[in-house]
Amino acid sequence: MKKFPPLKTDSDDMLHLDALRALGAVLIVVFHFNRFINIDGRWQAVDDTVKSFSLLVDLFFVISGYVISAVYTGRIRTVSDFRWFLQKRVARLMPLHWLTLGVFIVIAVAGVMGLVNDRDPSRYDPACVVPNILNLQAFGICRAQTFNFVSWSISAEWAMYLLLPLLLWLAMRGTAWLTLVTAVILAALFAIPAQQPFHMWTADFGIARAAPGFLVGMIAYKIRGPLGRLPGAKWWFFASCVAFIAGCAVQMDRDVLLFVCYAVGLLGVAADNAPVKPGPVVRWLAPWGQLSYSVYMLHPIVLKIALNWVGLGMLHLDGDVMRLWCLAWGLVLIPVSYASLMYFEKPARDAIAGWGKKKKPLP
């Protein structure tokens, strides 16, 4: 076994989507680091652009809907099949979720004891510890982003997994039915009178936000053949990525930008199913997508300790020095995420995925 195993994609069939995962994770980190990047107000144009990067979470829901459909369509026929599916999903998501939750519980206790200057009753709500352990924090139980605040999306994803037999049954009825249900859900969500549009919901019933994106991903799987025959699919994909960033820069209406985000996912599927092989940039980026979950779940710890406590609280950094500090810790996050994936997450996944399986007898 190599001491430092290389990053490898799970297959060569989704390289554009893997590249999207890598870029999306980095841009979400930039979104959350932004209050320190623009701490002196001199990078307002960047600040205005970055604010819409939160919609990239919806892109991840699209990618997830596609990948889950690609892997599990036709494979969940019995209760036992569904149980094994959920066990594999627990193995994939929960070890790092529980680890980061534990870190923030320690921070909360340290704040209550006065060991650190960090007391936030809404963020560290004791009533939300159990929902976080059970991955239910986005089911409307917790009204704020608690502990590892980005984990609301993991909870929303979990809701889609619980509904997967129903969603796969719906997909079997045909693409038209799947599209109709998606359109009805989107229309209903846009019609709900709320303080924030549904694509800004997080802990406050974020499971509803995940549903249309996940269904769009499932639709993409159903129509992957026609999408792959789109002339110049690869170039349409790159154009959609540029359009999303440009839309963020000009502060395009978020309702419209959400559909641009969905289009990026659909065109990523088109590019992956096109007869033209991916270019060198996509092939280089794709393996880094393996770190997307680790980067996503670990960066709030960096945000809290390295940027907030040390950079701002202890060193009183500002301006360009703080921006360099953010860049440095963004780069540190990559090897930390690699170590987490290779030496914690993968062994934990293998252990949990193996629970209950009969061991093969020795020859």
C-alpha positions as CSV (number, residue, x, y, z in Angstrom):
1,M,0.0,0.0,0.0
2,K,1.3,3.4,-1.0
3,K,2.0,5.8,1.9
4,F,0.2,8.6,0.0
5,P,-2.4,7.0,-2.3
6,P,-3.2,9.1,-5.3
7,L,-6.6,10.7,-5.7
8,K,-8.6,8.7,-8.3
9,T,-12.1,9.2,-9.6
10,D,-14.6,6.4,-9.0
11,S,-15.0,6.0,-12.8
12,D,-14.2,7.8,-16.1
13,D,-17.9,8.3,-16.8
14,M,-18.5,11.5,-14.8
15,L,-15.3,13.5,-15.1
16,H,-17.1,16.8,-15.8
17,L,-19.3,16.3,-12.8
18,D,-16.3,15.4,-10.7
19,A,-14.5,18.6,-11.8
20,L,-17.7,20.5,-10.9
21,R,-17.6,19.0,-7.4
22,A,-14.0,20.2,-7.0
23,L,-14.6,23.7,-8.2
24,G,-17.9,24.0,-6.3
25,A,-16.3,23.0,-3.0
26,V,-13.6,25.7,-3.5
27,L,-16.1,28.4,-4.3
28,I,-18.3,27.5,-1.3
29,V,-15.2,27.9,0.9
30,V,-14.6,31.3,-0.7
31,F,-18.3,32.2,0.0
32,H,-17.9,31.4,3.7
33,F,-14.4,33.0,4.0
34,N,-15.7,36.1,2.3
35,R,-16.5,38.1,5.5
36,F,-12.8,38.0,6.2
37,I,-11.7,38.5,2.6
38,N,-13.6,41.7,2.4
39,I,-13.1,42.7,6.0
40,D,-11.9,46.2,5.2
41,G,-14.6,46.8,2.5
42,R,-12.0,47.3,-0.3
43,W,-13.1,44.2,-2.2
44,Q,-16.8,45.0,-2.5
45,A,-17.1,43.8,-6.1
46,V,-15.7,40.4,-5.0
47,D,-18.1,40.5,-2.1
48,D,-21.1,41.1,-4.3
49,T,-20.1,38.3,-6.7
50,V,-19.4,35.8,-3.9
51,K,-22.7,36.2,-2.2
52,S,-24.5,34.1,-4.9
53,F,-22.0,31.2,-4.6
54,S,-24.3,29.8,-1.9
55,L,-26.4,28.5,-4.8
56,L,-23.7,26.0,-5.6
57,V,-25.2,23.8,-2.9
58,D,-28.1,23.4,-5.2
59,L,-25.7,22.3,-7.9
60,F,-24.5,19.6,-5.6
61,F,-28.1,18.4,-5.1
62,V,-28.3,18.1,-8.9
63,I,-25.1,16.1,-9.1
64,S,-26.2,13.9,-6.3
65,G,-29.5,13.1,-7.9
66,Y,-27.7,12.1,-11.1
67,V,-25.0,10.0,-9.4
68,I,-27.5,8.2,-7.1
69,S,-29.7,7.4,-10.1
70,A,-26.8,6.2,-12.1
71,V,-25.6,3.8,-9.4
72,Y,-28.9,2.6,-7.9
73,T,-31.5,2.6,-10.6
74,G,-32.8,-1.0,-10.8
75,R,-30.8,-2.1,-7.7
76,I,-33.2,-1.3,-4.9
77,R,-36.0,-3.9,-5.2
78,T,-36.4,-5.1,-1.6
79,V,-36.4,-3.8,1.9
80,S,-33.0,-5.5,2.4
81,D,-31.6,-3.7,-0.7
82,F,-32.8,-0.3,0.7
83,R,-31.3,-1.1,4.1
84,W,-27.9,-1.8,2.5
85,F,-28.2,1.4,0.5
86,L,-28.8,3.5,3.6
87,Q,-25.9,1.7,5.4
88,K,-23.6,2.7,2.6
89,R,-24.9,6.3,2.7
90,V,-24.3,6.4,6.5
91,A,-20.8,5.0,5.9
92,R,-20.2,7.7,3.3
93,L,-21.6,10.8,5.1
94,M,-21.7,10.2,8.8
95,P,-18.1,9.6,10.1
96,L,-16.9,13.0,9.1
97,H,-20.2,14.6,10.1
98,W,-20.0,13.1,13.6
99,L,-16.3,14.1,13.9
100,T,-16.9,17.7,13.0
101,L,-20.0,17.8,15.2
102,G,-17.9,16.6,18.1
103,V,-15.4,19.4,17.5
104,F,-18.1,22.0,17.6
105,I,-19.7,20.5,20.8
106,V,-16.2,20.8,22.4
107,I,-16.1,24.5,21.3
108,A,-19.6,25.0,22.7
109,V,-18.7,23.5,26.1
110,A,-15.5,25.5,26.2
111,G,-17.5,28.6,25.6
112,V,-19.9,27.8,28.4
113,M,-17.0,27.2,30.8
114,G,-15.4,30.5,29.8
115,L,-12.3,28.9,28.3
116,V,-13.0,30.6,25.0
117,N,-14.9,33.7,24.1
118,D,-17.5,31.9,22.0
119,R,-21.0,31.7,23.3
120,D,-23.9,31.6,20.8
121,P,-27.1,30.1,22.1
122,S,-28.6,29.7,18.6
123,R,-25.6,28.1,17.1
124,Y,-24.8,25.8,20.0
125,D,-28.4,24.9,21.0
126,P,-28.3,21.8,23.2
127,A,-31.7,20.7,21.9
128,C,-30.2,20.3,18.5
129,V,-27.4,17.9,19.5
130,V,-29.6,14.8,19.0
131,P,-31.1,16.0,15.7
132,N,-27.5,16.6,14.5
133,I,-26.4,13.1,15.6
134,L,-29.3,11.6,13.7
135,N,-28.8,13.9,10.7
136,L,-32.2,15.5,11.1
137,Q,-31.2,19.1,11.6
138,A,-32.7,20.3,8.3
139,F,-36.1,18.7,8.8
140,G,-37.5,21.9,10.5
141,I,-36.5,20.7,13.9
142,C,-33.6,23.2,14.3
143,R,-34.5,26.8,13.2
144,A,-30.9,27.9,12.9
145,Q,-27.7,26.4,11.5
146,T,-26.3,24.6,14.5
147,F,-22.8,23.3,15.4
148,N,-21.1,22.5,12.0
149,F,-23.4,24.9,10.2
150,V,-22.9,23.5,6.7
151,S,-24.2,20.1,7.8
152,W,-27.8,21.2,7.1
153,S,-27.2,20.2,3.4
154,I,-26.1,16.7,4.5
155,S,-29.3,16.4,6.4
156,A,-31.3,17.6,3.4
157,E,-29.4,15.0,1.3
158,W,-30.3,12.3,3.8
159,A,-34.0,13.2,3.3
160,M,-33.6,12.5,-0.4
161,Y,-32.1,9.1,0.4
162,L,-35.0,8.2,2.7
163,L,-37.4,9.0,-0.2
164,L,-35.3,7.2,-2.8
165,P,-37.6,4.2,-3.3
166,L,-40.5,6.5,-4.0
167,L,-38.4,8.7,-6.3
168,L,-37.1,5.7,-8.2
169,W,-40.6,4.4,-8.6
170,L,-41.6,7.8,-9.9
171,A,-38.7,7.7,-12.4
172,M,-39.9,4.3,-13.6
173,R,-43.2,5.9,-14.6
174,G,-41.3,7.9,-17.2
175,T,-39.4,11.2,-17.7
176,A,-42.6,13.1,-18.2
177,W,-44.0,12.2,-14.8
178,L,-40.7,13.0,-13.1
179,T,-40.5,16.4,-14.9
180,L,-44.1,17.2,-14.0
181,V,-43.6,16.5,-10.3
182,T,-40.4,18.6,-10.4
183,A,-42.2,21.5,-12.0
184,V,-45.1,21.3,-9.5
185,I,-42.6,21.3,-6.5
186,L,-40.7,24.3,-7.9
187,A,-43.9,26.2,-8.6
188,A,-45.2,25.5,-5.1
189,L,-41.8,26.5,-3.5
190,F,-41.7,29.8,-5.4
191,A,-45.3,30.5,-4.4
192,I,-44.7,30.1,-0.7
193,P,-44.8,33.4,1.0
194,A,-41.7,33.5,3.2
195,Q,-39.1,35.9,4.4
196,Q,-36.5,34.2,2.2
197,P,-36.9,32.4,-1.1
198,F,-36.7,28.6,-0.8
199,H,-33.2,28.5,-2.4
200,M,-31.9,30.4,0.7
201,W,-33.4,27.9,3.2
202,T,-30.9,26.0,5.2
203,A,-31.7,24.5,8.6
204,D,-35.3,26.0,8.3
205,F,-36.7,23.1,6.4
206,G,-33.7,22.8,4.0
207,I,-35.0,19.4,2.9
208,A,-37.5,21.2,0.7
209,R,-34.7,23.1,-1.0
210,A,-32.9,19.8,-1.8
211,A,-35.9,18.2,-3.5
212,P,-36.1,20.1,-6.9
213,G,-32.3,19.9,-7.5
214,F,-32.1,16.2,-6.7
215,L,-35.1,15.6,-9.0
216,V,-33.4,17.7,-11.8
217,G,-30.4,15.3,-11.4
218,M,-32.7,12.3,-11.7
219,I,-34.2,13.8,-14.9
220,A,-30.7,14.4,-16.2
221,Y,-30.0,10.6,-15.8
222,K,-33.2,9.8,-17.7
223,I,-32.3,12.0,-20.6
224,R,-28.5,11.5,-20.6
225,G,-28.5,10.0,-24.1
226,P,-30.2,13.0,-25.8
227,L,-28.1,15.4,-23.7
228,G,-24.9,13.6,-24.8
229,R,-26.0,14.2,-28.5
230,L,-26.2,18.0,-28.0
231,P,-23.8,19.5,-30.6
232,G,-20.8,21.0,-28.8
233,A,-21.9,19.7,-25.4
234,K,-18.5,20.4,-23.9
235,W,-18.5,24.0,-25.0
236,W,-22.1,24.5,-23.8
237,F,-21.0,23.2,-20.4
238,F,-18.0,25.6,-20.2
239,A,-20.3,28.5,-21.4
240,S,-22.8,27.7,-18.6
241,C,-20.1,27.8,-16.0
242,V,-19.0,31.2,-17.2
243,A,-22.6,32.3,-17.4
244,F,-23.1,31.4,-13.7
245,I,-20.0,33.3,-12.6
246,A,-21.0,36.3,-14.7
247,G,-24.5,36.1,-13.3
248,C,-23.1,36.3,-9.8
249,A,-20.8,39.2,-10.8
250,V,-23.7,41.3,-12.2
251,Q,-25.9,40.3,-9.3
252,M,-28.5,38.5,-11.4
253,D,-31.8,37.8,-9.8
254,R,-31.2,34.7,-7.6
255,D,-34.4,33.0,-8.9
256,V,-33.0,33.2,-12.4
257,L,-29.5,32.2,-11.3
258,L,-30.9,29.1,-9.7
259,F,-32.0,27.8,-13.1
260,V,-28.5,28.7,-14.5
261,C,-27.1,26.6,-11.7
262,Y,-29.4,23.7,-12.7
263,A,-28.4,24.2,-16.3
264,V,-24.7,23.8,-15.3
265,G,-25.5,20.4,-13.9
266,L,-27.5,19.3,-16.9
267,L,-24.8,20.4,-19.3
268,G,-22.2,18.7,-17.1
269,V,-24.1,15.5,-17.7
270,A,-24.3,16.3,-21.4
271,A,-20.5,16.8,-21.6
272,D,-20.0,13.5,-19.7
273,N,-22.2,11.6,-22.1
274,A,-20.8,13.2,-25.3
275,P,-18.7,11.2,-27.6
276,V,-15.8,13.7,-27.3
277,K,-13.3,12.8,-24.6
278,P,-12.7,15.2,-21.7
279,G,-9.9,17.7,-22.2
280,P,-6.7,17.8,-20.0
281,V,-8.1,20.5,-17.6
282,V,-11.2,18.4,-16.8
283,R,-9.1,15.3,-16.4
284,W,-6.7,17.1,-14.0
285,L,-9.5,18.6,-12.0
286,A,-11.8,15.5,-11.8
287,P,-9.7,13.6,-9.2
288,W,-9.8,16.6,-6.8
289,G,-13.6,16.1,-6.7
290,Q,-12.8,13.2,-4.2
291,L,-11.9,15.9,-1.7
292,S,-15.1,18.0,-2.1
293,Y,-17.0,16.5,0.8
294,S,-13.9,16.7,3.1
295,V,-13.2,20.3,2.2
296,Y,-16.9,21.2,2.6
297,M,-17.2,19.6,6.1
298,L,-13.8,20.7,7.5
299,H,-13.7,24.3,6.3
300,P,-16.0,25.6,9.1
301,I,-13.5,24.5,11.6
302,V,-10.8,26.5,9.8
303,L,-13.2,29.4,9.6
304,K,-13.9,29.3,13.3
305,I,-10.4,28.7,14.7
306,A,-7.8,29.8,12.2
307,L,-9.6,32.9,10.7
308,N,-11.9,34.0,13.5
309,W,-10.1,33.1,16.7
310,V,-6.5,33.4,15.6
311,G,-6.5,35.7,12.5
312,L,-9.1,38.2,13.8
313,G,-9.2,37.7,17.5
314,M,-5.5,37.1,18.4
315,L,-3.5,38.6,15.6
316,H,-6.0,41.4,14.7
317,L,-5.3,40.9,11.0
318,D,-6.9,43.2,8.4
319,G,-6.9,44.1,4.8
320,D,-4.4,42.4,2.5
321,V,-2.7,40.5,5.3
322,M,-6.0,38.9,6.3
323,R,-6.6,38.0,2.7
324,L,-3.3,36.3,2.5
325,W,-4.1,34.6,5.8
326,C,-7.4,33.3,4.2
327,L,-5.5,32.1,1.1
328,A,-2.9,30.3,3.2
329,W,-5.5,28.5,5.3
330,G,-7.5,27.7,2.1
331,L,-4.4,25.9,0.8
332,V,-3.8,24.2,4.1
333,L,-7.3,22.8,3.9
334,I,-6.4,20.7,0.9
335,P,-3.8,18.4,2.6
336,V,-5.9,18.3,5.7
337,S,-8.9,17.1,3.6
338,Y,-6.7,14.6,1.9
339,A,-5.5,13.2,5.2
340,S,-9.1,13.1,6.5
341,L,-10.3,11.2,3.4
342,M,-7.5,8.7,3.2
343,Y,-6.8,8.0,6.9
344,F,-10.1,8.6,8.6
345,E,-13.1,8.6,6.2
346,K,-12.2,5.7,4.0
347,P,-11.4,3.3,6.8
348,A,-14.5,4.4,8.7
349,R,-16.6,3.9,5.5
350,D,-15.2,0.4,5.0
351,A,-15.9,-0.5,8.6
352,I,-19.5,0.8,8.6
353,A,-20.3,-0.6,5.2
354,G,-19.1,-4.0,6.3
355,W,-21.4,-4.2,9.4
356,G,-23.7,-7.2,9.1
357,K,-22.1,-8.7,6.0
358,K,-21.1,-12.4,6.2
359,K,-17.4,-12.9,6.0
360,K,-16.2,-15.3,3.4
361,P,-14.7,-18.5,4.9
362,L,-11.0,-18.9,4.6
363,P,-9.9,-21.4,1.9
